[in-house]
Amino acid sequence: MMKSKKWLITAGVFGMVLTGSAGVYAGTQLETIKAYLNHGLAIEVNGQKFTPTGDQGKKLAPITYQGSTYLPVRSIADALKTEVKYDSQNNKVSIGSSSSSGGSTSTGNSGSTSPSTGTNTQAAGVKSKYLPADFPLPKDAKATSLIENIMDGNKKVVLTYTTKETLLTVGTSYKDYYQTKNLSQNTQDIQADGFSIVGREDGKYAVTITGSVSATNKDLNEVTVVWGEE
């Protein structure tokens, strides 16, 4: 079993909760739940220790509810240099740039609902505009979350996909892939029940990839990729 209790942050990823003032709540949509503040969960963003904080600098703890962990979306988005907006009139949170600035957001259990045109043809279920053309993807990979945008002229991708390939096979494919790259930082933890890979090529890009058994379907494995130009 993987002994690390760290969560390598991969945005998108998450069912996230908005921090700060939320303005007007849609009261009929609120539901009382019993959840837990998870003070023991360590967080890393692109290989660096990270502590989420609110508007006043107060430390924010992740929330654990029914086996899923929720993170403060604004704090995480700031760390990933991703735009986040709250529309109080429509009670809506928007993550990433709008389409006018070159970003695209798509979600769905069977793939992206608004697929973009990508050059990576290994997986029909993943259509990314910005991932490198040779980026490894299992042939059966299906995107459950895909967020792409451009921030300060740099391409950013947060992708979560499912696959029936073993975690050892997928993790090893990424290990082999990045061994051929000129990385200044390259750390890996690959085991049968999960893996994490963190890499960076100075001045070009940084990547974090994690894999684990799907929380909703034990027959599938879930992989999250956070990739961005620098």
Disulfide bonds with the S-S distance in Angstrom:
none
